[in-house]
Amino acid sequence: MAVTQQLARVPAEYLAACRQSAGTSTDGDPNWDPPSADVLDLDWAPAVLERVCELAGLDGVHLDALRQATAGDSVIDLSFLNTHPHAIGPFGPPPTVLSAAQVARVSELLGQIVFPAVLAGLPTEDTEAASLIGHGADKIVGGPRKYLLGHFNALRDFYLAASQRRLLLVLWWD
């Protein structure tokens, strides 16, 4: 079973209700079940996306935004989502979250990244590009460009919708 990054767009009230549910449940069940339309499986793309942006020389502000988009922030305590037997991310680091304000800023910065230009800096041969990228990019069926572009666009669009709806983003590995 592969461990992949998951993201969920949720209102602050939903997260508060989950916290309350975990606190009142005899076994700590937060009743975490965001709608499937508000969940994104980013596969194992975060490290590969970051590596390609580093290779392209993406500036620090935008690279940091990409990192934050896939790492979240640990300022808000989500330990109630990480309690056995109801942990949402039992195979990775503890879940993290971005506030609505952080989501808006990350969304703005992701929207400024011209990802086809980032990909243009890779060698034209997929085998060469995958070798340069590392992180298992040589195992990507169909080549790294299509995979990376699809996952970057999905991430950017997911953040844009969350920003427009003023939602928080919860991130975990499952």
Buried (B, 14 or more C-beta within 10 A) or exposed (E): EEEBBBBBBBBBEBBEBBBEBBEEBEEBBBEBEBEEEBBBEBBBBBBBBBBBBEBBEBEEEBBBBBBBBBBBEEEBEBEBBBBEEBBBBEEBEBBBBBBBEBBBBBBEBBBEBEBEEBBEBBEEEBEEBBEBBEBEBBEBEEBBBEBBBEBBEBBBBBBBBBBEEEBBBBBBBB
